[in-house]
Amino acid sequence: MKDLRKSLFRRNIYVLLAASGMFILGWLMHRYLVRTTSVIYYSRAIEDKIQDKEQDFEKFSADTALLQSLVDGSYPAKTLSSLLLNEKKYGIFIYDQDTSFDDRLVFWSTQDITPNVHFGEGDTTSVVSLASGKFVRIHKEVVLHGNKTYAVEAQIPVLTQYFVQNTNFRRQFAEYPGAEKLINMSAAPTKYPVKSYQGQTLFYLEELPAESQQHNWWSFIFVLAGIFLLITYIHQESNYIYRLYGLWIGVSFMFLAILVLRLTTYYYPGFLNLQQFQLFDPSIYNSSFLLSSLGDLLINSLLCSWLMLFINTRIATYPFRPFRDKWKNWFCVVLLLSFLVVASFVFADILQSLVADAKISFNVINIKNLSRYSFIGFTIMATLALSYFFLAQILLTICGKLIYGNYYVSLIISAFVGLMILSFSENAGVVELNLYVLLWLLLFLMMIQQQLFSGLRFRLNVSEVLFWLFV
């Protein structure tokens, strides 16, 4: 036990300290550096953009010849192109003061903005809320030919937001997509004002609360490095415990470490804030608490494959000793085969849920319908397939050493256990699926025992890996 404590607290302590340091650096960078510098940077950048557009609009509104051509409609196409929203980055609107009832719009450079105009305001600059977001509104009244008064307005986009949002209509700061993850506009005064070029305070910015922010990529890279070092530490310690105390003690340490880490991420999701990524969006895939997203399924499948591979590469040389009483050997075999049957049903249910319930296309015939989530789904399927294969190797190896030479009896036991489980299942759809899974399992056990591929020899070449993935 002293050697174990020495290993845990001294042998690989530098790896554990490095992992802790990465987590702390990631948190500090996100909490103090990224958040603070982000709001300072964006307040200055947004202010500079607005002031540049203000000065550009001042020059535009002072050009009475250009304004008259726009009012008369005698402008060339080149002039119109230079005034469009895509070119100017702000909307231009000219209104004629109609003496009858309403102000008549005589020129506009975009249809994406619907402004409101009020005469008699004089030259004003203010922030307005429109249907498509928040804008800096610059209002000027000019007198053109015939002593007619026109209102010339600029609508400078600041924050676009829509009642219904999708991939094309998203809430974001103009020209700074991604800034909405760190900052927001504030009606109350803050330390980060945004001013016009004349010194008028237009609005204030505020940093989002830490729990509402999405992590910066730099801080997340530190967290990923910490996770990698922590996994390295767990693997090294598990391997050391295996050499010192045996396989099952080492496996127990690894399993408990994985269990604690995953439960931490489930019950304290803000630790990694994985929900900020679309991969962890429950609307794409969600089947249960443990598999609440496609990202959670990917993580769980990778961790399962890691654990199975750790056991599989060491169990071949582990000295199993059968019990002297044969009934104890058979009892263990029944338990192990029952676990294999249940695992087969669980793996099949996960795969069936991934294909049927997820909003992901796996139709490889129509490649245009495939998305990045489709390739992640294929990766999950491959990982689960290899995990199941390693699990079957482990269980069948133990069974083979307990009842050497009675391989066909294992087929009978597996079939009996599977049929018993199906007999107590109430869902007809699940029973039909698992019945085919049970038939497949029996065929698979026959292939393993006949060593049609590596089977219990604990090595897979490339062709056998491809074969197993397709099976």
N, C-alpha and C positions, 0 to 999 in steps of 0.2 A: 504494500500500500504506500510505503514511503517513496518507492520508485515512481508510482503513479502520480503522487502529488508533485514530485520533483519534475516529472514530465509536463504536467499541466501548467505549472507555474514558473518553470525555468527553461525547459528544453526548447519550446517554441514560443516563449513569451514575447520575443521580438516581433514575430509575425502577428500575434494578437495585439500588441501595442501599436503596430503599424496600422492594423485594421481600425482600431479605436481612433487613432490619429486622423485617418481618412474621413471617418464619420464626423469627427469634431470639426475638421476643416471644412467639410461640405456644409455642415450646419452653420458655422460661423460665416462662411462666404455668403450663404443664402440669407442669413438673418441680418448681418450688419453691412457687408460690403456690397452685395448685389442689389439689395433692396434700396439702400441709401443712395448709392451711386446711380441707380436706375432712375429714381425720381428726380434727382438733380440733373442728370443727362437729358431726360425727356422734357423737363420743364424748359430747359434752355433750347433744346432742338425744336420743340413745338413753337416756342416764342419766336425763334429766328425765322421759321417757315412762315408764320403768320405775318410778321413784319415785312418780309420780302414781298409777300402778296399785297399787303397794304400799299407799299410804295409803288408797286407795279400798277395797282388800281388808281393811285393818284395820278400817274402819268396818263393812264387811259382816259380818266374822266376829265382831264384838262385838255385833251385833244378834241376840240369842238368840231373840227372838220370830219374826223372819224365818227363821232357821235351822230352828226347830221346824216352821214351816208348810211349809218345803221338804221336811223329813224326812217329815212326815205326808202330804204331797201335797195339802194344803188351800190352796194358794196360788192367787190369781186369775191369769187370763191376762195381765193388765197387768204383774204382778210378774215373770212368766216372760219376757215380752218385754224387760223392762229388764235382765235378767240374761244374755241371749244374747250370744254371742261378738261379733256385729256391733255390739252396743250397748256392751258393757263393754270390748271389745278384749282380753279375756283369758278363759280358760276357768275355770269353777268346778266343783268336784267335791266331793261329800260322801259319806263312807263310814261305814257302821255296823260297829262292831267285833263281828263275829259270833263267838260263843264256840265254834262248831263247827270250821270249817276256815279259810275265806277271808273277807276283808273284803268286805262287800256294798255295792255302789255304789247309793245311794238317790237321788241327784240329780246331774245333769250338765247343763251349759249348752251343750255342743257335742259333736258326734260327730267332729269333725275332729282331735281330740287324744285319744290313748290313753295316759294316765299310769300310773305305777306308784306304789303306796302302801305304806308300811311304818310300822306302829305302833311306838310306843316311842321315836320320834325326838324327841319334844317339838316345840317351835316352831323350825323351821329355814327358812333361805333358801339356795338353792343353784341352780346351773345344771345342767340335765340334758339328755341327748341322747335324743330320742324318734324314732319312725319318720318323723315329719313335720318334724323339725328340732331346733333348740336352744331351750330355754325356761328362764325363771327360775321355779323351783318354790318356792312358799311353802307350808309345811306347818304347820298348827295343829291341836291337839287340844282340843276343847271338850266340856263336859258339859252335856247337855240334860235334858229331862223324864225322870223315872224313873232318874236318875243313870246314864244311858247315855253312853258316850264315843263321840264321832264325830270323824273326821278331816276337816277342811275344807282343801281345797287350791286354790291358784290356779296356773294355768299361763300365764305371761306370754310370748307369742311374742317371740323375739329374731331368729332366723334360720330361715326356712323352707327346707328342702331335701328333695328326694325322690330315691329310687333311680332312677326313670324321670322325666325332665323333659320337659315340652312347654310350649305356650303358656299352659296353665291351671295347671300345676304347675311353678313356676320357683324357682330358688334366689335369695332376696332377703331383705333385712332388713325386718322387720315395720314397716309404715307409712313406710318409706323405700326404695321401689323405685328402683334405680339406684345405691344406695350400695355394693352388692356389686362394682361396677366399680372402686371406689377403695379400699375397706377390706375387712378380714377379721377374724374373731375369732382371738385368739391364746391358746394355753395358757401360753406363756412371758410373764413380765412385760414390759411396754412402758411408754412414757411416757404412754399414754392408757388409764388404767383406767376402768372403769364400775362405780360403787358403788351400793349400796342406800341408802335414805334414812337408815338407821342407821349408815352409814359402812363397811359391809362390802364389800370388793372382790369383785365377782361374776365379772368376766372382764376381759380386755384387748382392745383393738383395735390393729391394725397396718395401716399403709398397704401396699398391694400394690406389688410391684416395678414399676419403670417399664415394663418390657417386657410385664408382665401387665395393666397398666391400660388402660382405654379412655379415649380423649381426652375432655376436657371440651369442651362445645360452644363455650365462649368461646375456648379455645385453638385449636380447629379453625377458627373463623371467621378468626382471624389467619392461619392457614395457607392458607385459601382466598383471602384477600386477597393473600397473597404469591404464590400461584399465578397469580392474575389479573394482578398487576403483572409477573410474570415472562413471561407470555404476551404482554402488551402490549409488553414490551421486545424479545422475540424478533421480534414482528411488525414493530415499527418498524425494528429493525436489518435485517431481511430486506428490507424495502421500500427502505431507504437503500442497501443493497448492490446491489439490483436497479437502482436509478437510476444508481449509480456504475459498476458493472461488468457489468451485464447480467442477464437473467432467470435463467439457469441457475445463476449463482454465488449469487444471492439465494435461489433455491429450495434449492440445496445446503446453504446455511447453515441455513435453516429446517428442512430434513429432518434434518440432523445434530443440531440442537438438540432436536428432538422425539424422535429416537432415543435420545439420551443421557438425557433426562429419563425416558422410559418404561423404559429398561433399569435406571435407578437405582431406580425404584419396583418393578420385578420382582425384582431381586437384593437390594434393601434395603427390604423391605416395612414394616419398623418405622419408616421415615422418616415416612410418613403414617399408618400403622396403619389402612389401609382395611378390613382384615378385621373390624374391630369393627362394621361396618355389615352388615346382612343383605343389602344389594344385592351385596356381594362374597362371599356364601356360596357355595362351590362346589357345595353340594347342590342349589341352585336351577338352576344352569347351569354346565357345565364341559365344554369340548370339546378343549382343548389347553393347553399352557403359556402361550401368548400370550393365549388366550381362556379363562382359568381361572374366570371368573365373569361374571355379567351386568353388573356394574359395569365390569369390564375391557373387555368388549365395547362398552359405551357410551362409555367414554373413548377407545378406539381408533377407533371410528366418528366421533366428534366431531373428533379430531385429523386423521383422514384427510380429512374434509370440509373442515376449515380449510385444509389443505395444497392440496387440489384447487381450492378457491375462490380461494386466493391465486394459483395459476398461471392459472386460467381467466380471471380479471379482467385479466390483463396480457398474455396470449399473443396476443390479437387484434392488438395494435399492435407485436408483436415482429417485426422484419424477418428472415424466413427466406430463405435463399439456397440454392436447389437446387445439388447437385453438378453439375459439368460432365459427368461420366461418368454416363450414365443408369443403369448397373447399380448404382452406389452408391445412387442414389435408390431403386431398387426393393429393394435389400437392406435399407435403412432402413425402407421401408414394410412389408416382410415381418416384420421384427423388431417394429415397432410394432403391427401387426395381431395378431401372435402373442401379444404382451403383453396386448392387449385381449381375445383369446379366453380366455387363462389367467385374467385378472382376472374375466371373466364366470363361469367355472366356480368360482372361489374365492368370489365374492360369493354365487352360488347355493348353494354348499355351506354357507356361514355361515348363510344364511337358512333352509335346510332343517334344519340342526342346531338353530337357535333354536326352530323350531316343533316338531320331532320329539323332541329330546333334553331340552329344558328342561322343568322342572315348572311350566309357565306355560300358562294357558288363553288361546287366541286366538279362542275361539268367540264371535263378536259376537252370534250369535242368542240365546244364553243369557247375558244381561248379568250375571246373578247370579254366574256362575262367574269373571267377570273380577276381577282384583286389581290392586293398584298396579303389580305387576311386568308385568302385561299391557300397561298404558299405557306403561311404560318400554320394553317390547319393541316396541310400535308406533313409538315414537320412534326406536329403533335402526333399525328397518326403513326409516323415512322418511329418516334420515340416511345410511344405506348406499345407498339409491336415488339420492339427490341426489349423493353422492360418486361413484357409478358414472357418472351422467349427465355430471358435470363431467369425469371422466377420459376418457370417450368423446369429448366435445367436443375436449379437448386433443389426443388422439391422432389423431383424424380431421382436425383442422385442420392438423396437421403433415403428415399423409399427403396432404391436398389440395394443399398448397403444393409438395410434392415431385413428385406425379404429377397435375397439374391436368388435369381432364377425363376421367380414367380411373377414375371412381367404381365402375363395375360390376366392374372387375377386382378391386377390394378385396373385393367379395362373394365372388368365386371364391377368392381367397387365404384369406379368413377361413374359408370352408367347408372348404377343403383342410387348413388347419392344425388346425381343430377335429376333423375326422375322423381325422387322423393321431394326435392326442392320445388320442382315444377308442379307437383301434385297439390302443393299448398299455396300456389300462386293464383290470385284471383283475376289478374289482368290477362285477358285472352291474347292481346297483342304481344305482351311480354313473354307469355308462355310459348307462342309460336316462334318468336325470335330466338329464345333460349333453347328451344328444341333443336333448331338448326345449329346453334352454337355447341350444344352437347354432342351432336353428330360430328361436327368439325373437330371437337376436342378428342374424341375417340380416334378419329383418323390421324390426328396429330400425334397422339400417344403411340400409335402403331408405327408411324414414321420415325419417331424418336427412338423407339426400342429396336427397330430394324436398322437404325443408323443410316437412313437414307440421306441425311446430311449430318453435320458434326455431332449433333445430339449431345451425348453426355461426355464428349471428349474435350469440352470447354475451349474450343477454338473455332472461329468462323473466318473463312476466307471471303474475299470480295463477292464471289459468285453466290455463296450461300447467304450472305447478308442481303443481296438483291433478291434472291429467291424468297427469303423469309418475309421481306417487306411486301412483295407481291402477293404472297399467300395471305 
